[in-house]
Amino acid sequence: MNQTLKKEIDTLVRLQQIELEMNRLRQEVEKVENQKKELAVRLTAFETALDADKLALEQLQQHCIDLEGEIQVVNDRIIKSNETLRMVKTNKEYQVLLREVDDNKKRKNSLEDHVLTLYEQREDAEVRVKESQAQFLQLKAQVQAEQAKIDEQTVGDKERLSELEQQQQSIGKSLDPALLNRFRRIAKMNQGQAVARVSNETCTGCFMNVPPQLCIEVQRGNQMISCPQCSRILYYMEE
Ligand SMILES: [Zn+2]
């Protein structure tokens, strides 16, 4: 058995284990990071709805203030007209002013009806905003707690990932660049798996039969043998 070859294949197997583990960890981290993002999106959606409710309330409040001002103006006009009424000399003037007072009273009544409806709407809106605000704060606390939990979960995975990355790099440097290229090329075609064990005359990478003669050569370990089906570098290990 060629000891250099054996060592190279051992190293490739180790590199493959590291990289498969890295992929698994990356997927795991990505999954939880996505959960974190989804939580943030939920919170933002709630906040947007709350902001819309707040804006509607502000508009109602302003509308009430405007109407109150208008009622005040009409009321002042009625008072002034009543005062003038006492001083008019002709019947005609009197009739005109009386009609003016009457018109303004009608206007005032209709404005007051309107503002009462708005007060009710404003009250409803105030309740809604208050409730939404409380719910928002509750959701925010909940989301932050869940995000913190997620961060805690991924800390371990991220540490392990950076350890593996270092091992991957140092193994990469120790390998012959041509061999590493070959490993990379085959791995790319096979979901990251470039080396496969032969077991029961079968390639454990693609589960196809390996011809007996080839199996013997793999077992002898004097040259690097690839699986005829999937091109993975084959190795032998005692069962
Ligand atoms: Zn194969």
Boltz pocket constraint, residues with backbone or C-beta under 6 A from the ligand:
constraints:
  - pocket:
      binder: B
      contacts: [[A, 196], [A, 203], [A, 204], [A, 205], [A, 206], [A, 207], [A, 208], [A, 227], [A, 228], [A, 229], [A, 230], [A, 231], [A, 232]]
      max_distance: 6.0
